[in-house]
């Protein structure tokens, strides 16, 4: 006899599955990832070939940082549903979090072709490309991302970083300014803008931006270092 969760012994298997999936999704939304894993694992015992169950289980393992289990579930699920975008996307993130960037790139580049108009995929692909210092390719992905979500301040910050590291300083400046217009508190926004000003020889503007970043982020060592370096130069 199949084991079921307490309180649903009288339900049919399909009803029990619905309860587990709904409860697992609720736990995911609430950040209770261990509970989500338990519910989706129980659901998979009832319906091992259910797409929604496999998606939920993979995402639960990913968000709970149980990367070995996430990879095992993800690989099996992608083999079963090779055209499913969420499964491939999340498996790519598993590889990225595990430091397996070549595997992450391969799968995220593949899923990008399946869903070219999905912001999250362009954004996450760019994160891997930035980690691999592939700045021109990262800029291309982020250019697509900001077209899809022009109000996403962090995407503009990352695009500015990609431009700056590929010697497109004025384009980087524009992206950092845009990000700060969208969100004056975007993480490290003033720092990156200050760094561009410093590289252009505009030390007074750079110092103002570093001071603004320190007000938001007083304990960041790199911000303090650049601020001190700029003070020495002046």
C-alpha positions in Angstrom: 0.0 0.0 0.0 1.3 3.5 -0.9 2.1 5.7 2.1 0.2 8.9 2.3 0.6 12.0 4.5 -1.3 12.1 7.8 -4.9 13.4 7.5 -5.5 12.3 3.9 -5.8 8.5 4.4 -9.4 8.5 3.3 -8.7 10.4 0.1 -8.2 8.8 -3.3 -4.6 8.8 -4.7 -5.5 11.7 -7.0 -6.9 13.8 -4.2 -3.9 12.9 -2.0 -1.6 14.0 -4.8 -3.4 17.4 -5.2 -3.1 18.0 -1.5 0.6 17.3 -1.5 1.3 19.4 -4.5 -0.7 22.3 -3.1 0.9 22.0 0.3 4.4 21.8 -1.3 3.8 24.9 -3.3 2.6 26.8 -0.3 5.7 25.7 1.6 7.9 26.9 -1.3 6.2 30.2 -1.5 6.7 30.6 2.3 10.4 29.7 2.1 9.9 26.4 4.1 12.0 24.5 1.7 12.5 21.3 3.8 8.7 21.0 4.1 8.4 21.5 0.4 10.9 18.8 -0.3 9.1 16.4 1.9 5.7 17.1 0.3 7.0 16.9 -3.3 9.0 13.7 -2.5 5.8 12.1 -1.2 3.9 13.3 -4.3 6.6 11.8 -6.5 5.9 8.4 -4.8 2.3 8.7 -5.9 3.0 10.1 -9.4 6.7 9.7 -10.5 5.9 10.8 -14.1 4.0 14.0 -13.1 5.6 17.1 -14.6 4.3 19.5 -12.0 5.6 17.2 -9.2 9.1 17.0 -10.7 9.2 20.7 -11.2 8.3 21.3 -7.6 10.8 18.8 -6.3 13.6 20.2 -8.3 12.9 23.8 -7.3 12.6 22.7 -3.6 16.0 21.0 -3.6 17.5 24.0 -5.5 16.2 26.5 -3.0 17.2 24.4 0.0 20.8 24.2 -1.5 20.6 20.4 -1.6 22.4 20.5 -4.9 23.3 16.8 -5.3 19.7 15.8 -4.9 18.6 18.7 -7.2 21.0 17.6 -9.9 19.8 14.0 -9.7 16.2 15.0 -9.9 16.8 17.6 -12.6 18.8 15.3 -14.9 16.2 12.6 -14.8 13.4 15.1 -15.3 15.1 16.9 -18.2 15.7 13.5 -19.8 12.0 12.8 -19.6 10.8 16.3 -20.6 13.7 17.7 -22.8 11.7 20.7 -24.1 10.5 21.9 -20.7 11.9 25.3 -20.0 11.6 25.6 -16.2 13.2 22.2 -15.7 16.2 23.1 -17.9 16.5 26.6 -16.4 16.5 25.3 -12.8 19.0 22.5 -13.6 21.3 25.2 -15.1 21.0 27.1 -11.9 21.9 24.0 -9.9 25.1 23.6 -11.9 25.9 27.3 -11.5 25.4 27.2 -7.7 27.6 24.1 -7.6 30.4 25.9 -9.4 30.0 23.8 -12.6 29.9 26.8 -14.9 30.5 25.0 -18.2 27.5 22.7 -17.6 25.5 25.7 -16.5 26.4 27.6 -19.6 25.6 24.7 -21.9 22.1 24.2 -20.5 21.2 27.9 -20.1 22.3 28.6 -23.7 20.1 25.8 -24.8 17.1 26.9 -22.9 17.6 30.5 -24.0 16.8 29.3 -27.5 13.6 27.6 -26.3 12.5 30.8 -24.5 14.2 33.9 -25.9 11.6 36.3 -24.5 12.0 35.1 -20.9 13.8 37.7 -18.7 15.0 35.3 -15.9 16.8 33.1 -18.4 18.6 36.0 -20.0 19.5 37.4 -16.6 20.8 34.1 -15.2 22.7 33.3 -18.3 24.4 36.6 -18.0 25.4 35.8 -14.4 27.2 32.7 -15.5 28.9 34.6 -18.4 30.0 37.3 -16.0 31.4 34.7 -13.6 33.4 33.3 -16.6 34.6 36.8 -17.6 32.8 36.5 -20.9 31.8 40.1 -20.8 30.8 40.7 -24.5 28.5 37.7 -24.4 27.1 38.8 -21.0 26.4 42.2 -22.4 24.4 40.6 -25.3 22.3 38.6 -22.9 21.7 41.6 -20.6 20.8 43.9 -23.5 18.0 41.4 -24.2 17.1 41.3 -20.6 16.7 45.1 -20.1 14.6 45.2 -23.3 12.3 42.7 -21.7 12.2 44.4 -18.3 13.5 48.0 -18.7 12.7 48.9 -15.0 14.9 46.1 -13.6 17.7 48.2 -11.9 20.0 45.3 -11.1 20.0 44.2 -14.8 21.2 47.7 -15.7 24.0 47.4 -13.1 25.1 44.1 -14.5 25.0 45.4 -18.1 27.1 48.4 -17.0 29.6 46.0 -15.5 29.7 44.0 -18.7 30.3 47.2 -20.7 32.9 48.5 -18.3 34.9 45.3 -18.5 34.7 45.3 -22.3 36.1 48.9 -22.5 32.7 50.6 -23.2 33.1 53.1 -20.4 30.5 55.7 -21.6 27.9 53.0 -22.2 28.6 51.7 -18.7 28.2 55.2 -17.2 24.7 55.4 -18.9 23.6 52.0 -17.5 24.7 52.9 -13.9 22.9 56.2 -14.1 19.8 54.5 -15.4 19.9 51.9 -12.6 20.1 54.6 -9.9 17.3 56.6 -11.5 15.2 53.4 -11.3 16.3 52.5 -7.8 18.6 54.9 -5.8 19.3 52.1 -3.3 20.2 49.4 -5.9 23.1 47.4 -4.4 26.5 48.9 -5.3 25.0 51.3 -7.8 26.8 54.3 -6.5 30.0 52.3 -6.2 30.0 51.3 -9.8 29.1 54.8 -10.9 31.9 56.2 -8.8 34.3 53.8 -10.3 33.4 55.0 -13.8 33.9 58.6 -12.8 37.2 57.7 -11.2 38.4 56.0 -14.4 37.4 59.1 -16.4 39.4 61.3 -14.0 36.4 63.0 -12.4 37.5 62.5 -8.8 35.1 64.9 -7.2 32.1 63.1 -8.7 33.6 59.7 -7.9 34.1 60.7 -4.2 30.4 61.8 -4.0 29.3 58.5 -5.4 31.5 56.5 -3.0 30.2 58.5 -0.1 26.7 57.7 -1.1 27.5 54.0 -1.4 29.1 54.0 2.1 25.9 55.6 3.5 24.0 52.6 2.3 26.7 50.0 2.6 29.1 51.1 5.3 31.0 47.8 5.9 31.8 46.8 2.3 35.6 46.5 2.1 35.9 47.2 -1.6 33.8 50.3 -1.4 36.0 51.6 1.4 39.2 50.7 -0.5 38.1 52.6 -3.7 37.0 55.6 -1.6 40.4 55.7 0.1 42.2 55.2 -3.2 40.3 58.1 -4.7 41.1 60.3 -1.7 44.8 59.6 -2.1 44.6 60.5 -5.8 43.1 63.9 -4.9 
